[in-house]
Amino acid sequence: MSFYTSLTGLNAAAAELAVASNNIANSNTTSFKRSDANFGDIFAMSASSNMATALGGGVQLIGVDQQFSQGGLELTDNALDIAISGDGFFPVSTVDGTNMYTRNGSFMLNEDNLVVNSAGHILQVHPLGENGDSDFNQGLQGLSIERTIAPEPTTNIALNVKLPESATVIGTAGDTAIDPNDPSTFNQSQIMTLYDDAGESYTATIYYQKIGNDVANGANTEDQWRAAIYVGDAGAPSNTLTFNFDQDGVVTAAIADQTVAASPVDGRTQPITVGFEASTHTKGFEIASQTIDGLPQGELVNINVQEDGAVMAIYSNGSQLTSGRINLANFTSPKGLNQEGNTIYTATNASGALTFGEPGTTGVGKLAGGAKERSNVDLTDELVKLISAQRNFQSNAKALETSGTLTSTLINMRG
């Protein structure tokens, strides 16, 4: 019996040594969680055994438990390195749809613009609802970040300008036409950059001409102005309009929106609506506000992963788009997860119920973009365990040797 007891001790020491060695080997593995070997005694009893004289039967390995304590965070230069600070796992999926979970947030964009890890597993997210929050009622889908976004043609312009009261009247009663090549025919000009259907930029210029000063108009005394809109290098204005101001600098009638007709020749298949607000003041010409839609083609220049899981894609044309929101998975008993290697886990009956939560809410941690979670292995502690396992192995080997010596003595006895 003592041989068997010592043998179980040797096996237990070897298991403890293997667990500690695996922890040490993975001390630099991103998001690796150390394991502890748990042992229990063997105590075989029969119905006729006397408890007072029963002997122990050795030790057995009950299980190897991973410890999901937090690892330290390490900053990186990769925007798609994402670390979890707190509880939770990233949900990922294989190409064939197998669901897996990991705390290793080292991701990248593949050729299909999907966010994947080094093994090709696709990071999964819930679709976004109308308000930009995650729709947990819909199934998971792969997180996609477009490398290029299409151009948007200019279709709307909103202007608010302030014209100088002291401007000189040009011509007599508006008899002088605005000529873009002759600065003496206009008081002020305003150049705008617009975009056609292909995202190519072109210019539109608005010329302002004062055509009347303190002109009697019924009971009103008004300053009168003319504006002409020229698109690109056109030799004639696309639109011409007039507006009058009272003595307080307020327009006497609302300025109607102007429609610049589409021009397929210039690559514009949609008209442009120009909304005007105007006033006069005692200072120089001023553009109080100018809002112009339309953008050129945009190339991905940066990705920002926020604490709450929102993934913002930033493009060269200035656009910032929310590509998705990363939600974290969690389990009732994470220690029941099945280890698949490469810090990947799959759910089992022992891992309990699966739930999802937005980072920073109850039950799950926050995210840190541009960071990795280091292993939670404490090398000093593991080295002490190595020494302890070595001493245990030596002690059990000595006990086995002693049992062999006693057995040999008994065999060599002669009557």
DOTIZA-41700 format. One record per residue (C-alpha): x, y, z; residue in three letters. Coordinates in nm, 2 decimals, decimal comma, m for minus. Each point is the difference from the previous one (the first is absolute). Layout:
<r x="X" y="Y" z="Z" resn="ala"/>
...
//
This chain:
<r x="0,00" y="0,00" z="0,00" resn="met"/>
<r x="0,28" y="0,24" z="0,08" resn="ser"/>
<r x="0,14" y="m0,04" z="m0,35" resn="phe"/>
<r x="m0,33" y="0,11" z="m0,15" resn="tyr"/>
<r x="m0,03" y="0,29" z="0,25" resn="thr"/>
<r x="0,35" y="0,13" z="m0,09" resn="ser"/>
<r x="m0,08" y="m0,04" z="m0,37" resn="leu"/>
<r x="m0,31" y="0,22" z="0,03" resn="thr"/>
<r x="0,22" y="0,26" z="0,18" resn="gly"/>
<r x="0,25" y="m0,02" z="m0,29" resn="leu"/>
<r x="m0,27" y="0,05" z="m0,25" resn="asn"/>
<r x="m0,15" y="0,29" z="0,19" resn="ala"/>
<r x="0,34" y="0,17" z="0,02" resn="ala"/>
<r x="0,05" y="m0,05" z="m0,37" resn="ala"/>
<r x="m0,34" y="0,15" z="m0,07" resn="ala"/>
<r x="0,08" y="0,30" z="0,21" resn="glu"/>
<r x="0,33" y="0,04" z="m0,17" resn="leu"/>
<r x="m0,17" y="m0,02" z="m0,34" resn="ala"/>
<r x="m0,26" y="0,27" z="0,09" resn="val"/>
<r x="0,27" y="0,23" z="0,14" resn="ala"/>
<r x="0,21" y="m0,06" z="m0,31" resn="ser"/>
<r x="m0,29" y="0,08" z="m0,23" resn="asn"/>
<r x="m0,06" y="0,33" z="0,19" resn="asn"/>
<r x="0,36" y="0,10" z="m0,03" resn="ile"/>
<r x="0,01" y="m0,09" z="m0,37" resn="ala"/>
<r x="m0,30" y="0,23" z="m0,07" resn="asn"/>
<r x="0,11" y="0,29" z="0,23" resn="ser"/>
<r x="0,03" y="0,22" z="m0,32" resn="asn"/>
<r x="m0,31" y="m0,14" z="m0,18" resn="thr"/>
<r x="m0,25" y="0,28" z="m0,05" resn="thr"/>
<r x="m0,30" y="m0,04" z="0,24" resn="ser"/>
<r x="0,11" y="m0,34" z="0,12" resn="phe"/>
<r x="m0,16" y="m0,11" z="0,33" resn="lys"/>
<r x="0,21" y="m0,20" z="0,24" resn="arg"/>
<r x="m0,12" y="m0,33" z="0,13" resn="ser"/>
<r x="0,01" y="m0,17" z="0,34" resn="asp"/>
<r x="0,01" y="m0,37" z="0,06" resn="ala"/>
<r x="m0,25" y="m0,12" z="0,27" resn="asn"/>
<r x="0,06" y="m0,33" z="0,19" resn="phe"/>
<r x="m0,21" y="m0,22" z="0,23" resn="gly"/>
<r x="0,09" y="m0,29" z="0,22" resn="asp"/>
<r x="m0,09" y="m0,36" z="m0,08" resn="ile"/>
<r x="m0,17" y="m0,17" z="0,30" resn="phe"/>
<r x="m0,14" y="m0,35" z="m0,09" resn="ala"/>
<r x="m0,23" y="m0,15" z="0,27" resn="met"/>
<r x="m0,21" y="m0,31" z="0,01" resn="ser"/>
<r x="m0,31" y="m0,06" z="0,21" resn="ala"/>
<r x="0,21" y="m0,23" z="0,23" resn="ser"/>
<r x="0,29" y="0,25" z="0,03" resn="ser"/>
<r x="0,08" y="0,15" z="0,34" resn="asn"/>
<r x="0,02" y="0,38" z="m0,04" resn="met"/>
<r x="0,26" y="0,02" z="0,28" resn="ala"/>
<r x="0,24" y="m0,23" z="m0,18" resn="thr"/>
<r x="m0,07" y="0,10" z="m0,36" resn="ala"/>
<r x="0,30" y="0,12" z="m0,21" resn="leu"/>
<r x="0,00" y="0,26" z="m0,28" resn="gly"/>
<r x="0,05" y="m0,12" z="m0,35" resn="gly"/>
<r x="0,19" y="0,30" z="m0,14" resn="gly"/>
<r x="m0,09" y="0,31" z="m0,21" resn="val"/>
<r x="m0,19" y="0,06" z="m0,32" resn="gln"/>
<r x="m0,02" y="0,29" z="m0,25" resn="leu"/>
<r x="m0,35" y="0,15" z="0,03" resn="ile"/>
<r x="0,03" y="0,25" z="m0,27" resn="gly"/>
<r x="0,19" y="0,29" z="m0,16" resn="val"/>
<r x="m0,17" y="0,33" z="0,04" resn="asp"/>
<r x="0,07" y="0,32" z="m0,19" resn="gln"/>
<r x="0,01" y="0,32" z="0,20" resn="gln"/>
<r x="m0,16" y="0,28" z="m0,19" resn="phe"/>
<r x="0,15" y="0,28" z="0,20" resn="ser"/>
<r x="0,08" y="0,32" z="m0,19" resn="gln"/>
<r x="0,33" y="0,03" z="m0,18" resn="gly"/>
<r x="0,19" y="0,33" z="m0,04" resn="gly"/>
<r x="m0,06" y="0,22" z="m0,31" resn="leu"/>
<r x="0,27" y="0,07" z="m0,25" resn="glu"/>
<r x="m0,03" y="0,29" z="m0,25" resn="leu"/>
<r x="0,07" y="m0,08" z="m0,37" resn="thr"/>
<r x="0,00" y="0,18" z="m0,33" resn="asp"/>
<r x="m0,28" y="m0,21" z="m0,15" resn="asn"/>
<r x="m0,34" y="0,17" z="0,02" resn="ala"/>
<r x="m0,17" y="m0,34" z="m0,02" resn="leu"/>
<r x="0,19" y="m0,14" z="0,30" resn="asp"/>
<r x="m0,29" y="0,01" z="0,26" resn="ile"/>
<r x="0,04" y="m0,09" z="0,37" resn="ala"/>
<r x="m0,28" y="m0,09" z="0,24" resn="ile"/>
<r x="0,03" y="0,17" z="0,34" resn="ser"/>
<r x="m0,23" y="m0,21" z="0,22" resn="gly"/>
<r x="m0,22" y="m0,31" z="m0,07" resn="asp"/>
<r x="m0,11" y="m0,12" z="m0,34" resn="gly"/>
<r x="0,12" y="m0,16" z="m0,32" resn="phe"/>
<r x="0,00" y="0,10" z="m0,37" resn="phe"/>
<r x="m0,24" y="m0,20" z="m0,20" resn="pro"/>
<r x="0,16" y="m0,14" z="m0,31" resn="val"/>
<r x="m0,10" y="m0,24" z="m0,27" resn="ser"/>
<r x="0,17" y="m0,23" z="m0,25" resn="thr"/>
<r x="m0,08" y="0,02" z="m0,37" resn="val"/>
<r x="m0,23" y="m0,29" z="0,04" resn="asp"/>
<r x="m0,20" y="0,17" z="0,28" resn="gly"/>
<r x="0,14" y="m0,17" z="0,31" resn="thr"/>
<r x="m0,03" y="0,24" z="0,29" resn="asn"/>
<r x="0,30" y="0,05" z="0,22" resn="met"/>
<r x="0,11" y="0,24" z="0,27" resn="tyr"/>
<r x="0,34" y="0,16" z="0,09" resn="thr"/>
<r x="0,16" y="0,28" z="0,20" resn="arg"/>
<r x="0,27" y="0,04" z="m0,26" resn="asn"/>
<r x="m0,09" y="0,32" z="m0,18" resn="gly"/>
<r x="0,28" y="0,01" z="m0,25" resn="ser"/>
<r x="m0,21" y="0,06" z="m0,32" resn="phe"/>
<r x="0,06" y="0,12" z="m0,35" resn="met"/>
<r x="m0,19" y="0,06" z="m0,32" resn="leu"/>
<r x="0,00" y="m0,28" z="m0,26" resn="asn"/>
<r x="m0,04" y="0,03" z="m0,38" resn="glu"/>
<r x="m0,38" y="0,00" z="0,04" resn="asp"/>
<r x="0,01" y="0,30" z="0,25" resn="asn"/>
<r x="m0,10" y="m0,23" z="0,29" resn="leu"/>
<r x="0,16" y="0,04" z="0,34" resn="val"/>
<r x="0,18" y="m0,33" z="0,07" resn="val"/>
<r x="0,27" y="m0,14" z="0,23" resn="asn"/>
<r x="0,32" y="m0,18" z="m0,11" resn="ser"/>
<r x="m0,19" y="m0,33" z="m0,03" resn="ala"/>
<r x="m0,26" y="0,15" z="m0,24" resn="gly"/>
<r x="m0,28" y="0,00" z="0,26" resn="his"/>
<r x="m0,24" y="0,29" z="m0,07" resn="ile"/>
<r x="m0,09" y="0,24" z="0,28" resn="leu"/>
<r x="m0,38" y="m0,01" z="0,05" resn="gln"/>
<r x="m0,23" y="0,30" z="0,08" resn="val"/>
<r x="m0,37" y="0,06" z="0,03" resn="his"/>
<r x="m0,16" y="0,22" z="m0,27" resn="pro"/>
<r x="m0,05" y="0,36" z="0,08" resn="leu"/>
<r x="m0,36" y="0,13" z="0,05" resn="gly"/>
<r x="m0,13" y="0,33" z="m0,13" resn="glu"/>
<r x="0,13" y="0,19" z="0,31" resn="asn"/>
<r x="0,35" y="m0,14" z="m0,04" resn="gly"/>
<r x="m0,03" y="m0,25" z="0,29" resn="asp"/>
<r x="0,04" y="m0,37" z="m0,03" resn="ser"/>
<r x="m0,30" y="m0,20" z="m0,09" resn="asp"/>
<r x="0,03" y="m0,31" z="0,22" resn="phe"/>
<r x="m0,31" y="m0,15" z="m0,15" resn="asn"/>
<r x="0,19" y="m0,07" z="m0,33" resn="gln"/>
<r x="0,27" y="m0,26" z="m0,06" resn="gly"/>
<r x="0,37" y="0,07" z="0,00" resn="leu"/>
<r x="0,18" y="0,10" z="m0,32" resn="gln"/>
<r x="0,36" y="0,06" z="m0,09" resn="gly"/>
<r x="0,14" y="0,35" z="0,07" resn="leu"/>
<r x="0,08" y="0,16" z="m0,33" resn="ser"/>
<r x="0,20" y="0,33" z="m0,05" resn="ile"/>
<r x="0,01" y="0,13" z="m0,35" resn="glu"/>
<r x="0,34" y="0,11" z="m0,12" resn="arg"/>
<r x="m0,15" y="0,24" z="m0,26" resn="thr"/>
<r x="m0,33" y="0,19" z="0,01" resn="ile"/>
<r x="m0,17" y="0,13" z="m0,31" resn="ala"/>
<r x="m0,01" y="0,38" z="m0,09" resn="pro"/>
<r x="m0,31" y="0,21" z="0,07" resn="glu"/>
<r x="m0,09" y="0,27" z="m0,25" resn="pro"/>
<r x="m0,10" y="0,34" z="0,12" resn="thr"/>
<r x="m0,37" y="0,05" z="m0,01" resn="thr"/>
<r x="m0,07" y="0,26" z="0,28" resn="asn"/>
<r x="0,17" y="0,33" z="0,09" resn="ile"/>
<r x="m0,12" y="0,22" z="0,29" resn="ala"/>
<r x="0,15" y="0,35" z="0,02" resn="leu"/>
<r x="m0,03" y="0,29" z="0,24" resn="asn"/>
<r x="0,19" y="0,32" z="m0,12" resn="val"/>
<r x="0,03" y="0,35" z="0,13" resn="lys"/>
<r x="0,05" y="0,27" z="m0,26" resn="leu"/>
<r x="0,17" y="0,34" z="0,07" resn="pro"/>
<r x="m0,24" y="0,29" z="0,01" resn="glu"/>
<r x="0,28" y="0,24" z="m0,12" resn="ser"/>
<r x="0,05" y="m0,19" z="m0,32" resn="ala"/>
<r x="0,00" y="0,21" z="m0,32" resn="thr"/>
<r x="m0,28" y="m0,03" z="m0,24" resn="val"/>
<r x="0,11" y="m0,14" z="m0,33" resn="ile"/>
<r x="m0,15" y="0,14" z="m0,32" resn="gly"/>
<r x="m0,33" y="0,18" z="m0,01" resn="thr"/>
<r x="m0,32" y="m0,18" z="0,10" resn="ala"/>
<r x="0,16" y="m0,34" z="m0,06" resn="gly"/>
<r x="0,09" y="0,06" z="m0,36" resn="asp"/>
<r x="0,35" y="m0,15" z="0,05" resn="thr"/>
<r x="0,02" y="m0,38" z="m0,05" resn="ala"/>
<r x="0,22" y="m0,20" z="0,23" resn="ile"/>
<r x="0,32" y="m0,11" z="m0,18" resn="asp"/>
<r x="0,22" y="m0,25" z="0,20" resn="pro"/>
<r x="0,30" y="0,12" z="m0,20" resn="asn"/>
<r x="m0,06" y="0,37" z="0,09" resn="asp"/>
<r x="0,03" y="0,07" z="0,37" resn="pro"/>
<r x="m0,15" y="0,34" z="m0,05" resn="ser"/>
<r x="m0,34" y="m0,16" z="m0,07" resn="thr"/>
<r x="m0,05" y="m0,15" z="0,34" resn="phe"/>
<r x="0,06" y="0,10" z="0,37" resn="asn"/>
<r x="0,07" y="m0,34" z="0,15" resn="gln"/>
<r x="0,05" y="m0,36" z="m0,10" resn="ser"/>
<r x="m0,03" y="m0,33" z="0,18" resn="gln"/>
<r x="0,17" y="m0,32" z="m0,12" resn="ile"/>
<r x="m0,12" y="m0,35" z="0,10" resn="met"/>
<r x="0,14" y="m0,34" z="m0,06" resn="thr"/>
<r x="m0,26" y="m0,26" z="m0,11" resn="leu"/>
<r x="0,01" y="m0,36" z="m0,11" resn="tyr"/>
<r x="m0,14" y="m0,18" z="m0,30" resn="asp"/>
<r x="m0,14" y="m0,35" z="m0,02" resn="asp"/>
<r x="0,36" y="m0,15" z="m0,02" resn="ala"/>
<r x="0,12" y="0,19" z="0,30" resn="gly"/>
<r x="0,21" y="0,24" z="m0,22" resn="glu"/>
<r x="0,01" y="0,35" z="0,14" resn="ser"/>
<r x="m0,11" y="0,31" z="m0,20" resn="tyr"/>
<r x="m0,07" y="0,36" z="0,10" resn="thr"/>
<r x="m0,31" y="0,22" z="0,00" resn="ala"/>
<r x="0,03" y="0,37" z="0,05" resn="thr"/>
<r x="m0,27" y="0,24" z="0,12" resn="ile"/>
<r x="0,05" y="0,37" z="m0,10" resn="tyr"/>
<r x="m0,17" y="0,27" z="0,19" resn="tyr"/>
<r x="m0,08" y="0,34" z="m0,16" resn="gln"/>
<r x="m0,16" y="0,30" z="0,17" resn="lys"/>
<r x="m0,24" y="0,15" z="m0,25" resn="ile"/>
<r x="m0,19" y="0,26" z="0,22" resn="gly"/>
<r x="0,06" y="0,21" z="0,31" resn="asn"/>
<r x="m0,29" y="0,15" z="0,20" resn="asp"/>
<r x="m0,24" y="m0,07" z="m0,28" resn="val"/>
<r x="m0,36" y="0,10" z="0,08" resn="ala"/>
<r x="m0,23" y="m0,30" z="m0,04" resn="asn"/>
<r x="m0,35" y="0,10" z="0,11" resn="gly"/>
<r x="0,02" y="0,08" z="0,37" resn="ala"/>
<r x="0,35" y="m0,16" z="0,03" resn="asn"/>
<r x="0,34" y="0,13" z="m0,07" resn="thr"/>
<r x="0,22" y="m0,29" z="m0,11" resn="glu"/>
<r x="0,35" y="m0,11" z="m0,09" resn="asp"/>
<r x="m0,02" y="m0,23" z="m0,31" resn="gln"/>
<r x="0,24" y="m0,28" z="m0,09" resn="trp"/>
<r x="0,04" y="m0,25" z="m0,27" resn="arg"/>
<r x="0,17" y="m0,34" z="0,01" resn="ala"/>
<r x="0,11" y="m0,23" z="m0,28" resn="ala"/>
<r x="0,11" y="m0,37" z="0,04" resn="ile"/>
<r x="0,26" y="m0,12" z="m0,24" resn="tyr"/>
<r x="0,09" y="m0,38" z="m0,01" resn="val"/>
<r x="0,35" y="m0,09" z="m0,10" resn="gly"/>
<r x="0,12" y="0,18" z="m0,31" resn="asp"/>
<r x="m0,35" y="0,07" z="m0,14" resn="ala"/>
<r x="m0,02" y="0,32" z="m0,19" resn="gly"/>
<r x="m0,35" y="0,08" z="0,12" resn="ala"/>
<r x="m0,16" y="m0,02" z="0,35" resn="pro"/>
<r x="m0,21" y="m0,30" z="0,08" resn="ser"/>
<r x="m0,22" y="0,22" z="0,23" resn="asn"/>
<r x="m0,05" y="0,37" z="0,06" resn="thr"/>
<r x="m0,20" y="0,15" z="0,28" resn="leu"/>
<r x="m0,06" y="0,34" z="0,17" resn="thr"/>
<r x="m0,08" y="0,08" z="0,36" resn="phe"/>
<r x="m0,07" y="0,33" z="0,18" resn="asn"/>
<r x="0,08" y="0,11" z="0,36" resn="phe"/>
<r x="m0,18" y="0,25" z="0,22" resn="asp"/>
<r x="0,18" y="0,26" z="0,21" resn="gln"/>
<r x="0,06" y="m0,25" z="0,27" resn="asp"/>
<r x="0,19" y="m0,23" z="m0,24" resn="gly"/>
<r x="m0,28" y="m0,26" z="m0,01" resn="val"/>
<r x="m0,13" y="m0,15" z="m0,33" resn="val"/>
<r x="m0,34" y="0,13" z="m0,09" resn="thr"/>
<r x="m0,11" y="m0,34" z="m0,13" resn="ala"/>
<r x="0,13" y="m0,35" z="0,05" resn="ala"/>
<r x="0,25" y="m0,10" z="m0,26" resn="ile"/>
<r x="m0,13" y="m0,30" z="m0,20" resn="ala"/>
<r x="0,22" y="m0,31" z="m0,02" resn="asp"/>
<r x="0,19" y="m0,02" z="m0,32" resn="gln"/>
<r x="0,03" y="m0,32" z="m0,21" resn="thr"/>
<r x="0,31" y="m0,06" z="m0,20" resn="val"/>
<r x="m0,10" y="m0,24" z="m0,27" resn="ala"/>
<r x="0,18" y="m0,33" z="m0,05" resn="ala"/>
<r x="0,27" y="0,00" z="m0,26" resn="ser"/>
<r x="0,10" y="m0,35" z="m0,13" resn="pro"/>
<r x="0,27" y="0,17" z="m0,21" resn="val"/>
<r x="0,17" y="0,11" z="0,33" resn="asp"/>
<r x="m0,06" y="m0,34" z="0,16" resn="gly"/>
<r x="m0,30" y="0,11" z="0,21" resn="arg"/>
<r x="m0,32" y="m0,20" z="m0,03" resn="thr"/>
<r x="m0,18" y="0,17" z="0,29" resn="gln"/>
<r x="m0,10" y="0,36" z="0,04" resn="pro"/>
<r x="0,14" y="0,21" z="0,28" resn="ile"/>
<r x="m0,23" y="0,20" z="0,24" resn="thr"/>
<r x="0,15" y="0,32" z="0,13" resn="val"/>
<r x="m0,17" y="0,16" z="0,30" resn="gly"/>
<r x="0,08" y="0,36" z="0,07" resn="phe"/>
<r x="m0,02" y="0,21" z="0,32" resn="glu"/>
<r x="0,14" y="0,35" z="m0,02" resn="ala"/>
<r x="0,02" y="0,33" z="0,18" resn="ser"/>
<r x="0,21" y="0,32" z="m0,01" resn="thr"/>
<r x="0,22" y="0,15" z="0,27" resn="his"/>
<r x="0,25" y="0,28" z="0,05" resn="thr"/>
<r x="0,30" y="m0,23" z="m0,03" resn="lys"/>
<r x="0,15" y="m0,17" z="m0,30" resn="gly"/>
<r x="m0,12" y="m0,31" z="m0,19" resn="phe"/>
<r x="m0,04" y="m0,30" z="0,23" resn="glu"/>
<r x="m0,11" y="m0,36" z="m0,05" resn="ile"/>
<r x="m0,19" y="m0,06" z="0,33" resn="ala"/>
<r x="m0,05" y="m0,37" z="m0,08" resn="ser"/>
<r x="0,05" y="m0,23" z="m0,30" resn="gln"/>
<r x="m0,12" y="m0,36" z="m0,01" resn="thr"/>
<r x="0,08" y="m0,21" z="m0,31" resn="ile"/>
<r x="m0,06" y="m0,37" z="m0,03" resn="asp"/>
<r x="0,18" y="m0,24" z="m0,23" resn="gly"/>
<r x="0,33" y="m0,18" z="0,05" resn="leu"/>
<r x="0,28" y="m0,15" z="m0,21" resn="pro"/>
<r x="0,08" y="m0,37" z="0,02" resn="gln"/>
<r x="0,13" y="m0,09" z="0,35" resn="gly"/>
<r x="0,28" y="m0,23" z="0,09" resn="glu"/>
<r x="0,02" y="m0,16" z="0,35" resn="leu"/>
<r x="0,27" y="0,18" z="0,20" resn="val"/>
<r x="m0,07" y="m0,10" z="0,36" resn="asn"/>
<r x="m0,23" y="m0,21" z="0,22" resn="ile"/>
<r x="m0,11" y="0,10" z="0,35" resn="asn"/>
<r x="m0,14" y="m0,26" z="0,24" resn="val"/>
<r x="m0,17" y="0,17" z="0,29" resn="gln"/>
<r x="m0,05" y="m0,12" z="0,36" resn="glu"/>
<r x="m0,37" y="m0,08" z="m0,07" resn="asp"/>
<r x="0,09" y="m0,22" z="m0,30" resn="gly"/>
<r x="m0,09" y="0,25" z="m0,28" resn="ala"/>
<r x="0,24" y="m0,04" z="m0,30" resn="val"/>
<r x="0,05" y="0,33" z="m0,18" resn="met"/>
<r x="0,16" y="m0,01" z="m0,35" resn="ala"/>
<r x="0,17" y="0,32" z="m0,10" resn="ile"/>
<r x="0,06" y="0,08" z="m0,37" resn="tyr"/>
<r x="0,22" y="0,23" z="m0,20" resn="ser"/>
<r x="m0,30" y="0,21" z="m0,10" resn="asn"/>
<r x="m0,08" y="0,09" z="0,36" resn="gly"/>
<r x="m0,29" y="m0,25" z="0,04" resn="ser"/>
<r x="m0,03" y="m0,18" z="0,33" resn="gln"/>
<r x="m0,23" y="m0,30" z="m0,02" resn="leu"/>
<r x="m0,11" y="m0,25" z="0,27" resn="thr"/>
<r x="0,08" y="m0,34" z="m0,15" resn="ser"/>
<r x="m0,15" y="m0,19" z="0,29" resn="gly"/>
<r x="0,00" y="m0,06" z="0,37" resn="arg"/>
<r x="0,19" y="m0,28" z="0,17" resn="ile"/>
<r x="m0,20" y="m0,17" z="0,27" resn="asn"/>
<r x="0,17" y="m0,23" z="0,25" resn="leu"/>
<r x="m0,12" y="m0,36" z="0,07" resn="ala"/>
<r x="0,00" y="m0,14" z="0,35" resn="asn"/>
<r x="m0,08" y="m0,33" z="0,17" resn="phe"/>
<r x="m0,14" y="m0,10" z="0,33" resn="thr"/>
<r x="0,30" y="m0,22" z="0,06" resn="ser"/>
<r x="0,30" y="0,10" z="m0,23" resn="pro"/>
<r x="0,21" y="m0,28" z="0,16" resn="lys"/>
<r x="m0,23" y="m0,25" z="m0,18" resn="gly"/>
<r x="0,11" y="0,12" z="m0,34" resn="leu"/>
<r x="0,18" y="m0,25" z="m0,22" resn="asn"/>
<r x="0,35" y="0,11" z="m0,10" resn="gln"/>
<r x="0,07" y="m0,03" z="m0,37" resn="glu"/>
<r x="0,35" y="0,13" z="m0,01" resn="gly"/>
<r x="0,12" y="0,34" z="m0,12" resn="asn"/>
<r x="m0,19" y="0,16" z="0,30" resn="thr"/>
<r x="m0,33" y="m0,10" z="m0,17" resn="ile"/>
<r x="m0,29" y="m0,15" z="0,19" resn="tyr"/>
<r x="m0,33" y="m0,17" z="m0,08" resn="thr"/>
<r x="m0,31" y="m0,02" z="0,21" resn="ala"/>
<r x="m0,09" y="m0,32" z="0,19" resn="thr"/>
<r x="m0,29" y="m0,10" z="0,23" resn="asn"/>
<r x="0,24" y="0,07" z="0,29" resn="ala"/>
<r x="0,06" y="0,36" z="m0,11" resn="ser"/>
<r x="m0,36" y="0,10" z="0,07" resn="gly"/>
<r x="m0,22" y="0,26" z="m0,17" resn="ala"/>
<r x="0,14" y="0,23" z="m0,27" resn="leu"/>
<r x="m0,09" y="0,37" z="0,03" resn="thr"/>
<r x="0,11" y="0,31" z="m0,20" resn="phe"/>
<r x="0,05" y="0,35" z="0,13" resn="gly"/>
<r x="0,13" y="0,33" z="m0,12" resn="glu"/>
<r x="0,35" y="0,07" z="0,13" resn="pro"/>
<r x="m0,01" y="0,19" z="0,33" resn="gly"/>
<r x="m0,35" y="m0,13" z="0,10" resn="thr"/>
<r x="m0,07" y="m0,24" z="0,29" resn="thr"/>
<r x="0,17" y="m0,33" z="m0,04" resn="gly"/>
<r x="0,26" y="0,09" z="m0,27" resn="val"/>
<r x="0,31" y="0,22" z="m0,01" resn="gly"/>
<r x="0,11" y="0,29" z="m0,21" resn="lys"/>
<r x="0,20" y="0,00" z="m0,32" resn="leu"/>
<r x="0,34" y="0,17" z="m0,07" resn="ala"/>
<r x="0,09" y="0,05" z="m0,36" resn="gly"/>
<r x="0,36" y="m0,02" z="m0,10" resn="gly"/>
<r x="0,09" y="m0,23" z="0,29" resn="ala"/>
<r x="0,05" y="m0,37" z="0,08" resn="lys"/>
<r x="m0,07" y="m0,19" z="0,32" resn="glu"/>
<r x="0,31" y="m0,17" z="0,13" resn="arg"/>
<r x="0,01" y="m0,34" z="0,15" resn="ser"/>
<r x="m0,10" y="m0,01" z="0,37" resn="asn"/>
<r x="0,29" y="m0,24" z="0,08" resn="val"/>
<r x="0,21" y="0,10" z="0,30" resn="asp"/>
<r x="0,34" y="m0,15" z="m0,08" resn="leu"/>
<r x="0,12" y="0,02" z="0,36" resn="thr"/>
<r x="m0,30" y="m0,20" z="0,12" resn="asp"/>
<r x="0,05" y="m0,26" z="m0,28" resn="glu"/>
<r x="0,37" y="m0,05" z="0,09" resn="leu"/>
<r x="m0,10" y="m0,06" z="0,36" resn="val"/>
<r x="m0,25" y="m0,26" z="m0,12" resn="lys"/>
<r x="0,27" y="m0,16" z="m0,21" resn="leu"/>
<r x="0,22" y="m0,04" z="0,30" resn="ile"/>
<r x="m0,29" y="m0,13" z="0,21" resn="ser"/>
<r x="m0,09" y="m0,26" z="m0,28" resn="ala"/>
<r x="0,37" y="m0,10" z="m0,01" resn="gln"/>
<r x="0,01" y="m0,06" z="0,37" resn="arg"/>
<r x="m0,32" y="m0,19" z="0,00" resn="asn"/>
<r x="0,12" y="m0,22" z="m0,28" resn="phe"/>
<r x="0,33" y="m0,07" z="0,18" resn="gln"/>
<r x="m0,19" y="m0,08" z="0,32" resn="ser"/>
<r x="m0,23" y="m0,24" z="m0,17" resn="asn"/>
<r x="0,29" y="m0,16" z="m0,18" resn="ala"/>
<r x="0,17" y="m0,05" z="0,34" resn="lys"/>
<r x="m0,31" y="m0,16" z="0,14" resn="ala"/>
<r x="m0,02" y="m0,23" z="m0,30" resn="leu"/>
<r x="0,37" y="m0,09" z="0,05" resn="glu"/>
<r x="m0,06" y="m0,07" z="0,37" resn="thr"/>
<r x="m0,30" y="m0,22" z="m0,08" resn="ser"/>
<r x="0,23" y="m0,19" z="m0,24" resn="gly"/>
<r x="0,26" y="m0,05" z="0,26" resn="thr"/>
<r x="m0,25" y="m0,14" z="0,25" resn="leu"/>
<r x="m0,14" y="m0,23" z="m0,26" resn="thr"/>
<r x="0,35" y="m0,12" z="m0,09" resn="ser"/>
<r x="0,07" y="m0,07" z="0,37" resn="thr"/>
<r x="m0,31" y="m0,21" z="0,03" resn="leu"/>
<r x="0,09" y="m0,20" z="m0,31" resn="ile"/>
<r x="0,35" y="m0,07" z="0,13" resn="asn"/>
<r x="m0,11" y="m0,12" z="0,34" resn="met"/>
<r x="0,08" y="m0,38" z="0,06" resn="arg"/>
<r x="m0,16" y="m0,22" z="0,26" resn="gly"/>
//
